[in-house]
Amino acid sequence: MSKAAITLMCLAPLPLTACGNTVRGFQKDGTETGLAVDNATHRVLKASAQ
């Protein structure tokens, strides 16, 4: 194998690490959004019960 092919094979997975961080970020944002909606729903229901 040539040095260029070995270098390419070593560098090819690097962009995938950025995808993993993006997916984790979307998961965290989705969880936080769900919790915020849940808290807002509880506040609205509590306010309407009074």
Rosetta blueprint (number, residue, H / E / L):
1 M L
2 S L
3 K H
4 A H
5 A H
6 I H
7 T H
8 L H
9 M H
10 C H
11 L H
12 A L
13 P L
14 L H
15 P H
16 L H
17 T H
18 A H
19 C H
20 G H
21 N H
22 T H
23 V H
24 R H
25 G H
26 F H
27 Q H
28 K H
29 D H
30 G H
31 T H
32 E H
33 T H
34 G H
35 L H
36 A H
37 V H
38 D H
39 N H
40 A H
41 T H
42 H H
43 R H
44 V H
45 L H
46 K H
47 A H
48 S H
49 A H
50 Q L
